[in-house]
Amino acid sequence: MHPYLAGIALGTVLFAAFFLSGRGLGGSAFYARLTAYLYHAVAPDHVSHSSYFGHYFAHGKNPLHFWLVYLGVGTFLGGLAASFIHGRTASRVEKGPSISVQGRLIYALAGGILVGFASRLGLGCTSGQGLSGTALLSLGSWIFLFSVFFGGYAAAYFVKDGWL
């Protein structure tokens, strides 16, 4: 999709989220709730007494009955539908010439775990901070967003040889 059209579409969805639900967009709560649900299926007593996951099940609640879970499922299904519509369903691993497929997958998994842990530790993910926080003109979110871009450009210098 053209980046300007994607930006306009994302802004429209963000505005609709604020207008209809009074909340912005974010995704880390979906993964936390899904993890709690799956963890509860394996070790219900442990999860019920967990200070982190226990409140998801307080008073017989189901952690999957939450608006961000529906947002996460809808995001996945929307991405899947878009891949079929645009003929991008081939399974392949994008990588540079200097790294193996296995190495790329290990780095992707490690990075995903670190980002997931950090987003819960920071009480929100990059989309929640970068989209919703900046839309609300939160100074901390603006500092965060500029830091993410600066950090990305700085890190790119050190890893560019693996991709070019």
N, C-alpha and C positions, 0 to 999 in steps of 0.2 A: 504494500500500500504506500502511496505517496506520503512522505513524512508530515507534510502540512495537513493533509486530509486526516491522517491518523491522529495528529495533535488536536484537531478540531473535534474529531469523534470522541477522543478521550476526555477532552474538556466538557463536552456535552454530557457524557456519561457521569462524570464527576459532579457536574451541576445537578443532574437528575437525581443522583444519590443523595446530595445534600437537601434538595428540594423535597423529595419523596420520603426519605427516611430520617433526615436530620443528621446523617452521619456521612463521613467521607469513605474513601476506598482504602483497602489494605488487605493483606493476604495471610499474614503469619498466624492469626488466630485460627484460620481454617486448619492448618497443619497441626497446631497444638491440640485442637479439639478432635481431629481425626486420630492423632496419636493416643490421646486419652481414651477414646472409644476402643481402639484396637488393643491397647494395653489392658483395658478393663476386661476385654474378652478372654485374655490369657490369665491375668492375676487380679480378679475383682477385689479381693480383700486388701491387697497391697495398694491398689489405686484409690480405694475408698478412704484409706488412712493417709494418703499422700497429701502433703500441704500444698503441692503444686497442682495436681490433677484432681484431688478430692472434691473441690468445690464445683466441678463440672457435673458431679453426680448427686449433689446435695438435694434433699427433698425429692428424690426419684427423678431428677431431671435427666434428659438425654443431651449429651454435649453436641450432637449433630443437629439439634433443633435450634439453630442460631443463624442469623442472616448472613454472616460471613462464610458459613459453610455452603450455603446456597450460591453465594457469589463465587466461591472457589470451584464448585462443581460446574457452574455456568461458564466460568472462564475456561476450564478444561474442555467442556463440550463445544464452546465457541471456537476455540483454537483447533480442535479436531475437525469441526465442520469446515473451517476456513482452509485447512490443509487438503481436504477432499475437493472442495470447490476449486481451488487453485492448482490442483494436481501436484501437491508437494508431500506425497505420502511415502516416498521412498525412504527406507531406513538406512541411514549412513551416519558416520561420526565425522564431524567437521574438525579438522586438525591441520596444523602446519607440517611442513616436511621434516622437521627435526624431532618429532615426538611420535611414539607408537600409539596405536589405537588404545591399547591397554593403559598406557601412561596417561593419555587424555581422559579416559574414563575415570581413572583413579583421582586425577586432579579435579575433575568435575564433581565427583562424589565428595571428596574432602572439602572443596569449596562450598558445596551446597550444605553440608553439615555445619560448617563454620558459620555461614550466613544465617541458617535457620536458628542455630543456638544464639547468635548475637542478636537476631531480631527479637527473640523472646526475652533475652536479657535486657535489651533496650526498650522493652514494652511496645514494640512496633517494628514494622518492616520498612524497607526503603520506599515502597509505594505509599504507605501510610504517611510517612514523613515527607517524601518528595512531592506527592500529589496533594494530599489533603492538608498537610501542615502549611505548605506554601500557599495554597488557595486561601487559607485562613490568615495569611500574612504573619505566621508565627516566625519570630526572629530565629529561634533555635532550628526550625525546619529549613530556613534559608541558609543558615550556616552549615547545616548538615548537607544540604544539596550541593552547595559549592565545594564542600570538602570531598564529597563522593566524586565529583567530576575532576577535581584537582588530583585526588588520590588515584583515580583511574588513569589519567594522563601520565602521572609520575610512574605508576607501576608499568604502564605500557612500554616505557623506555627500556625497562629491564627484561621484559619478556618478548619483545618484538622479534628477536632472532628466531624464536620457536615458531613464529607464524608467517614470517616473510620469506 
